[in-house]
Amino acid sequence: MLLVNQIRENYAGVLAGLQKRNFPNAEAVLNQAVELDELRKSSQSERDQLQSESNAISKEIGMLMREGRAEEAVKIKEKTAELKIQVKDLEEQNSKAEADLLAILYTIPNIPHVSVPAGKAAEDNEVVLENGRIPDLYEEKLPHWDLIKKYDIIDFDLGVKITGAGFPIYKGKGARLQRALINFFLDEALAQGYDEIQPPILVNEDSGYGTGQLPDKEGQMYYADADNLYLIPTGEVPITNIYRDVILSESDLPIKNVGHSPCFRREAGSWGAHVRGLNRLHQFDKVEIVQITHPDKSYETLESMCSYVQVLLQKLELPYRVLRLCGGDMGFTSALTYDMEVYSAAQERWLEVSSVSNFETYQSNRLKLRFRGADKKTQLAHSLNGSALALPRIVAAILENNQTPEGIKMPKVLHSYLGFDMIS
């Protein structure tokens, strides 16, 4: 979340950033945050002053008692009782102001980086680059939801029987393709210096607040109410929360972690061409990369993470494009996000397969994730994460783009992982 001092010291800049995001009632919300902070500070100051006065009187009472002046001590003691009541009232006022301020700050999204384009929705995103050749398929080409039935590699009906819509069963070469992609993504990350993490797939409420999924995305997360735990929507949540309430050394930076996990999201959407098949699921697998960096290097890191994801797409021989998201289409916690989309040749549309984001100090402020520099002072680190990669739409594009009358050719980079080069 934003720091109150950040709002105070750069009010105009914060307001402009929220307006770029099309955040409603931005000025009123910021003013409310500042007013609550003033109330918090004034009640704390008054409480401290009265507590100091009460302590001084208590010392005086002790001195009077030692001097045998009990009658005078009793009279003064009445005043300390009044002060204690006032101190208690101010403590309650201060606690309420702190809680109300925190509740307001939780509703304010991150401030977009200066390079973020203005805009309200996906159509306003900026295309940064395109790479690769869109395949020219044969006339009888099929979308992936027909290909998976033809080759019997993924079964949606069985998933509905066992769980419900949006929970497919992968089988045979479909299951092996899933496993091959996961291992390929992990191996590539390890080669680039990432440390592998196998995170839990359930997290507590503090973890959800730490990375910003709560309270913003509460309705999109599966909730195990008996234990007050949430199924993770992305590996970013447990991996980043490893560093909650941690003070790192500057020499520890950058920290680079990668992890594979299933992900669970409730907002799969209604049935239709754009959400059909693997395009949007309630459960899917993803390999996530997370970095904790020095603030001076986070945007350099963002560019390198974006380049890394592009290399994965190139090795998979998939045509792709990179988008810089506009203010109205960015995630709640992000300061700058790049989306990578692959072209799905049978559907003839672009499919998002990765988002790479810099959160600056937005998450680390919630997490209390700091590092200590050479001067022994602590400051908030910057956190970043990216999908590298999410599997469903990658699988959809591989199946569609590589289909032939004889079968579906597999990308060469996966042959050693798969043990076969074609699905037929």
URPE-V712352 format. One line per field, one symbol per residue. psi: psi as a letter, one per 20 degrees, with the letter a starting at -180 (. if undefined). Layout:
# URPE-V712352
psi = ???
This chain:
# URPE-V712352
psi = rqqghggghlggggghghhhikpqkggggghgggghhggggghgghghghhggggghhggggggghjjlhghhgghhhhhgghhggggghggggggggghgghghhiprqpqqhipqqrhahijqpogrqqrppqnrrhkqqrhhhhhggjlipohghhgghfaqjmqppqchghhgghggghgggggghhjjqpppnrqjpqrhhgghgijhqjgkgiiqppnhhjlqpppiqihghghihjpkporqhiiqqpoqqqpqqqpphlirrprhijqcjhprhprqqppppqprphijhhggghhhghghhgghghikpprqppoqrhijqqhiqhppppppqpohhilrpppiqppqpicjgghggilorqpahjiqqrprqqqrqplrpgghggggggghjqrhiaoqqqhiighhgjrjqo.
